[in-house]
């Protein structure tokens, strides 16, 4: 397993990070617009786009995890307390779990509602049949996990901003695009 520079994350990790951030923001926004829309073709089209982006985030998450398991992150900055490293690890574990669980739950929600998930003309295998009770459960879980993800992301962003503006360390700069 190769270790990244002690100064910053490599280009692939940085692209995964910021690319996934953009897709997650788009998914979050689309999900809330969908919830506010009346049934009809525009809503159906936006749901289709939401599904495509959800599958994209799932693929990116798997790729990012594969990259992470073969490329260690930079070492913690000098002076980082053990408790802070532990909290950071827990937040990152929660982020990974949620970015896998939410799209998988969305697929199961669609399928239990009797709707196939089609991405770029390819229909995903049916993992579950139509089941109204399970559909309600998956819908509740999908939405609840979305809110939990929002809270975890706020903690993640808040910590990065605290490091940058209060502690004035290199935590945020290490993940910004630039020379590696």
C-alpha positions as CSV (number, residue, x, y, z in Angstrom):
1,X,0.0,0.0,0.0
2,X,1.5,3.3,-1.0
3,X,1.4,6.2,1.3
4,X,0.5,9.7,0.0
5,X,2.7,12.6,0.7
6,X,2.7,13.9,4.3
7,X,1.8,17.3,2.9
8,X,-1.3,16.6,0.9
9,X,-3.7,14.1,-0.6
10,X,-3.0,12.8,-4.1
11,X,-4.8,14.0,-7.2
12,X,-7.1,11.0,-7.5
13,X,-8.2,11.3,-3.8
14,X,-8.8,15.0,-4.3
15,X,-10.9,14.4,-7.5
16,X,-12.9,11.7,-5.7
17,X,-13.5,14.0,-2.7
18,X,-14.6,17.1,-4.6
19,X,-16.4,15.2,-7.4
20,X,-18.5,13.3,-4.9
21,X,-19.2,16.5,-2.9
22,X,-20.7,18.1,-6.1
23,X,-22.8,15.0,-6.9
24,X,-24.0,14.7,-3.3
25,X,-25.1,18.4,-3.3
26,X,-26.9,17.8,-6.6
27,X,-28.6,14.7,-5.2
28,X,-29.6,16.5,-2.0
29,X,-31.1,19.4,-4.0
30,X,-32.9,17.2,-6.5
31,X,-34.3,15.1,-3.7
32,X,-35.9,18.1,-2.0
33,X,-37.2,19.5,-5.3
34,X,-38.8,16.1,-6.1
35,X,-40.5,16.0,-2.7
36,X,-42.1,19.4,-3.5
37,X,-43.2,18.6,-7.0
38,X,-46.6,17.4,-8.2
39,X,-46.7,14.1,-10.1
40,X,-46.2,14.5,-13.8
41,X,-43.5,14.2,-16.5
42,X,-41.1,16.9,-15.1
43,X,-41.1,15.1,-11.7
44,X,-40.6,11.7,-13.4
45,X,-37.6,13.1,-15.3
46,X,-36.0,14.6,-12.2
47,X,-36.5,11.3,-10.4
48,X,-34.7,9.6,-13.3
49,X,-31.8,12.0,-13.0
50,X,-31.8,11.5,-9.3
51,X,-31.5,7.7,-9.8
52,X,-28.7,8.2,-12.3
53,X,-26.8,10.4,-9.9
54,X,-27.4,8.0,-7.1
55,X,-25.9,5.1,-9.0
56,X,-23.0,7.4,-10.0
57,X,-22.3,8.2,-6.3
58,X,-22.5,4.5,-5.5
59,X,-19.9,3.7,-8.3
60,X,-17.7,6.6,-7.1
61,X,-17.9,5.4,-3.5
62,X,-16.8,1.9,-4.4
63,X,-14.0,3.4,-6.5
64,X,-13.0,5.7,-3.8
65,X,-12.9,2.9,-1.2
66,X,-10.8,0.8,-3.5
67,X,-8.4,3.7,-3.9
68,X,-8.4,4.3,-0.2
69,X,-7.5,0.7,0.6
70,X,-4.5,0.8,-1.7
71,X,-3.3,4.4,-0.9
72,X,-3.0,5.4,2.7
73,X,-3.9,9.0,3.5
74,X,-1.2,11.4,4.6
75,X,-0.2,11.2,8.2
76,X,-2.0,13.4,10.7
77,X,-0.6,16.9,11.1
78,X,1.9,17.2,14.0
79,X,0.1,18.1,17.2
80,X,-3.2,16.5,16.3
81,X,-4.6,15.0,19.5
82,X,-5.6,11.3,19.7
83,X,-9.3,12.3,20.4
84,X,-9.4,14.5,17.4
85,X,-8.0,11.6,15.2
86,X,-10.6,9.3,16.6
87,X,-13.5,11.7,15.9
88,X,-12.2,12.3,12.4
89,X,-12.0,8.5,11.8
90,X,-15.6,8.0,13.1
91,X,-16.9,10.8,10.9
92,X,-15.2,9.5,7.8
93,X,-16.5,5.9,8.6
94,X,-20.0,7.4,8.9
95,X,-19.6,9.2,5.6
96,X,-18.5,6.1,3.7
97,X,-21.3,4.0,5.3
98,X,-23.9,6.6,4.3
99,X,-22.7,7.1,0.8
100,X,-23.0,3.4,0.3
101,X,-26.3,2.9,2.2
102,X,-28.2,5.8,0.8
103,X,-28.0,4.9,-2.9
104,X,-28.5,1.2,-2.2
105,X,-31.6,2.1,-0.1
106,X,-32.7,4.3,-3.0
107,X,-32.4,1.3,-5.4
108,X,-34.4,-0.9,-3.0
109,X,-37.0,1.9,-2.5
110,X,-37.5,2.2,-6.3
111,X,-37.7,-1.6,-6.8
112,X,-40.0,-2.2,-3.9
113,X,-42.3,0.5,-5.3
114,X,-42.4,-1.5,-8.6
115,X,-40.0,0.7,-10.5
116,X,-36.9,-0.4,-12.3
117,X,-33.7,1.6,-12.0
118,X,-32.3,2.3,-15.4
119,X,-29.0,4.1,-15.9
120,X,-27.8,5.0,-19.4
121,X,-30.1,2.4,-21.0
122,X,-29.0,-0.4,-18.6
123,X,-31.5,-1.7,-16.2
124,X,-30.1,-2.7,-12.8
125,X,-30.9,-6.2,-11.7
126,X,-34.1,-6.5,-9.6
127,X,-33.0,-7.1,-6.0
128,X,-36.5,-7.1,-4.6
129,X,-40.1,-7.3,-5.9
130,X,-42.9,-4.8,-5.4
131,X,-43.8,-4.6,-1.8
132,X,-45.7,-1.6,-0.5
133,X,-44.7,-2.1,3.2
134,X,-41.0,-2.5,2.3
135,X,-41.3,0.5,0.0
136,X,-42.5,2.7,2.9
137,X,-39.6,1.4,5.0
138,X,-37.0,2.0,2.3
139,X,-38.5,5.5,1.6
140,X,-38.3,6.4,5.3
141,X,-34.7,5.0,5.6
142,X,-33.6,6.8,2.4
143,X,-34.9,10.1,3.6
144,X,-33.7,9.7,7.2
145,X,-30.2,8.7,6.1
146,X,-30.2,11.7,3.8
147,X,-30.7,14.0,6.8
148,X,-28.1,12.1,8.9
149,X,-25.7,12.5,6.0
150,X,-26.4,16.3,6.0
151,X,-25.6,16.5,9.7
152,X,-22.4,14.4,9.3
153,X,-21.3,16.6,6.3
154,X,-22.0,19.7,8.4
155,X,-19.7,18.3,11.1
156,X,-17.1,17.5,8.4
157,X,-17.2,20.9,6.8
158,X,-17.3,22.6,10.1
159,X,-14.2,20.8,11.3
160,X,-12.4,21.6,8.1
161,X,-13.3,25.3,8.4
162,X,-12.3,25.3,12.1
163,X,-8.9,23.9,11.2
164,X,-8.5,26.5,8.4
165,X,-9.7,29.7,10.1
166,X,-9.3,29.0,13.9
167,X,-6.4,26.6,14.2
168,X,-4.8,28.0,10.9
169,X,-3.3,24.6,10.1
170,X,-3.0,22.8,6.7
171,X,-5.9,20.3,7.1
172,X,-8.1,22.0,4.5
173,X,-5.3,22.9,2.2
174,X,-4.2,19.3,2.0
175,X,-7.5,18.4,0.2
176,X,-7.6,21.4,-2.1
177,X,-6.8,20.9,-5.8
178,X,-3.3,21.9,-6.6
179,X,0.2,20.5,-7.1
180,X,0.9,17.2,-5.4
